[in-house]
Amino acid sequence: MKKIILFLVLFIAICVGVFVKVYASAQEPLSTAQEKAVSLAKEKVQFTDVEDFHIYHGTETVSVLEGKNKKGENIIVWIPEKSKKVIWDKQNNGISKEDAVQRLLEEKSPKKIISVKLGMENNIPLWEIYYRSENNLINYYYVHFETGEWLKKIENL
C-alpha cells in the first residue's frame, strides 16, 4: 500500500513539474517580446510603469503597451514588429474602450462581445472589437483610436 501511495505522489509531482516546464516554455516568447517592447519604449518615451502588454496581430504584428509616464499620465505605446518605430499617445487623447464599444452598439447588435483591444494598422492606432452576432458568426469592428470613427468591418466569419 505504501508503494502505491509513494508511486502516486511521485507520479503527480512529475506531472506537475512537466506542466510547469511546458507552461514556462510557452510563456517565454511573450515575456521576451514584452522585455524588448519595454526597452524600446523607454528609449523614446518617459515610460515608467507598464500596466498592460499584448501583441496585436492584424496586417502586421504590433506590440502594445499601456502604462504611465514620469508625470503619472496614462500613455499607450504601439511598436510595429517590422519597423520598430515607437508610436505613442496619451490615453486621454483618444477614445476609451467603453466609447469604442458604444460606437459598435450604435451600429450593430452583437450577441456577445468577446474582446476589445488596442492595435494598429497602416500606422493608425485603433480599437479592435471582436464579437459574435445573433447567428453566432464571428465579427470584427475597427474604430479609430483618436477620432472614434469606424475604420473597417470584417463580418460573418
C-alpha positions as CSV (number, residue, x, y, z in Angstrom):
1,M,0.0,0.0,0.0
2,K,2.8,2.4,0.9
3,K,4.4,1.7,-2.5
4,I,1.2,2.6,-4.3
5,I,0.9,5.9,-2.4
6,L,4.5,6.7,-3.0
7,F,4.2,5.9,-6.7
8,L,1.0,8.1,-7.0
9,V,2.7,11.0,-5.1
10,L,5.8,10.7,-7.3
11,F,3.7,10.5,-10.5
12,I,1.7,13.6,-9.5
13,A,4.9,15.5,-8.7
14,I,6.4,14.6,-12.1
15,C,3.2,15.6,-13.9
16,V,3.1,19.0,-12.1
17,G,6.8,19.5,-12.9
18,V,6.2,18.8,-16.6
19,F,3.2,21.1,-16.7
20,V,5.1,23.9,-15.1
21,K,8.0,23.5,-17.6
22,V,5.7,23.4,-20.6
23,Y,3.8,26.5,-19.4
24,A,7.1,28.4,-18.7
25,S,8.4,27.5,-22.2
26,A,5.1,28.6,-23.8
27,Q,5.3,32.0,-22.0
28,E,8.9,32.7,-22.8
29,P,8.3,34.2,-26.3
30,L,5.7,36.6,-24.8
31,S,8.0,37.6,-22.0
32,T,10.8,38.2,-24.4
33,A,8.6,40.3,-26.7
34,Q,7.4,42.4,-23.7
35,E,11.0,43.0,-22.5
36,K,12.0,44.2,-26.0
37,A,9.0,46.4,-26.3
38,V,9.5,48.0,-22.8
39,S,13.2,48.6,-23.7
40,L,12.3,50.3,-27.0
41,A,9.6,52.3,-25.3
42,K,11.9,53.6,-22.6
43,E,14.4,54.8,-25.2
44,K,11.8,57.0,-26.8
45,V,9.2,57.8,-24.2
46,Q,9.5,58.6,-20.5
47,F,7.8,55.3,-19.7
48,T,7.9,54.3,-16.0
49,D,5.1,51.8,-15.3
50,V,3.8,49.1,-17.5
51,E,0.2,48.2,-16.7
52,D,-0.7,46.0,-19.7
53,F,1.1,44.4,-22.6
54,H,-0.4,42.5,-25.5
55,I,0.5,41.7,-29.1
56,Y,-1.9,42.7,-31.8
57,H,-2.0,40.5,-35.0
58,G,-3.5,42.5,-37.8
59,T,-2.0,43.3,-41.2
60,E,1.2,43.4,-39.2
61,T,2.2,42.4,-35.7
62,V,2.3,45.2,-33.2
63,S,3.3,45.2,-29.5
64,V,1.0,47.4,-27.4
65,L,2.0,48.7,-24.0
66,E,-0.2,50.7,-21.6
67,G,1.2,52.4,-18.6
68,K,2.3,55.7,-17.1
69,N,4.9,58.2,-17.9
70,K,7.1,60.1,-15.4
71,K,4.3,62.7,-15.0
72,G,1.8,60.0,-14.0
73,E,-0.2,60.3,-17.2
74,N,-1.6,57.2,-18.8
75,I,0.0,56.6,-22.1
76,I,-0.2,53.9,-24.8
77,V,2.8,52.8,-26.9
78,W,2.5,50.9,-30.2
79,I,5.6,49.3,-31.7
80,P,5.2,47.6,-35.1
81,E,7.4,44.5,-35.3
82,K,8.9,45.2,-38.7
83,S,9.8,48.9,-38.3
84,K,10.4,49.0,-34.5
85,K,9.2,52.6,-34.7
86,V,7.8,53.7,-31.3
87,I,4.4,55.5,-31.7
88,W,2.8,56.7,-28.5
89,D,0.0,58.9,-27.3
90,K,-1.7,59.9,-24.1
91,Q,-4.6,57.8,-23.3
92,N,-6.9,60.8,-22.9
93,N,-6.1,61.9,-26.5
94,G,-8.1,59.0,-27.8
95,I,-11.4,57.4,-27.1
96,S,-11.8,55.0,-24.3
97,K,-12.6,51.3,-24.6
98,E,-16.2,52.0,-23.5
99,D,-16.6,54.7,-26.2
100,A,-15.3,52.2,-28.8
101,V,-17.9,49.6,-27.7
102,Q,-20.6,52.3,-27.7
103,R,-19.7,53.1,-31.3
104,L,-20.2,49.5,-32.2
105,L,-23.5,49.3,-30.3
106,E,-24.8,52.4,-32.2
107,E,-24.5,50.4,-35.5
108,K,-24.7,46.7,-34.6
109,S,-26.4,44.5,-32.1
110,P,-23.8,42.0,-31.0
111,K,-24.9,38.8,-29.2
112,K,-21.6,38.8,-27.2
113,I,-18.5,41.0,-27.2
114,I,-15.5,38.6,-26.9
115,S,-12.7,41.1,-26.7
116,V,-11.8,44.8,-27.1
117,K,-8.1,45.6,-27.5
118,L,-5.8,48.3,-28.9
119,G,-4.0,47.7,-32.1
120,M,-2.5,49.4,-35.2
121,E,-2.8,49.0,-38.9
122,N,-1.1,51.2,-41.5
123,N,0.3,53.3,-38.7
124,I,-3.3,54.1,-37.5
125,P,-3.9,53.4,-33.8
126,L,-7.3,51.6,-33.4
127,W,-9.6,49.6,-31.2
128,E,-10.4,46.1,-32.4
129,I,-13.7,44.8,-31.2
130,Y,-14.2,41.0,-31.6
131,Y,-17.8,39.9,-31.2
132,R,-20.4,37.3,-32.1
133,S,-23.5,38.2,-34.0
134,E,-27.0,36.9,-33.3
135,N,-26.4,34.0,-35.7
136,N,-23.3,33.1,-33.7
137,L,-20.9,34.2,-36.5
138,I,-17.5,35.9,-35.7
139,N,-17.2,39.6,-36.5
140,Y,-14.5,42.3,-36.1
141,Y,-15.2,46.0,-35.9
142,Y,-12.3,48.5,-36.0
143,V,-12.6,52.0,-34.5
144,H,-10.0,54.8,-34.9
145,F,-8.4,55.4,-31.5
146,E,-8.2,59.2,-31.9
147,T,-11.4,60.1,-33.6
148,G,-13.7,57.3,-32.8
149,E,-14.6,56.9,-36.5
150,W,-15.3,53.5,-38.0
151,L,-12.3,52.2,-40.0
152,K,-13.4,48.8,-41.2
153,K,-15.5,45.7,-40.5
154,I,-15.0,42.0,-41.1
155,E,-18.3,40.3,-40.7
156,N,-19.9,36.9,-40.7
157,L,-16.9,34.6,-40.5
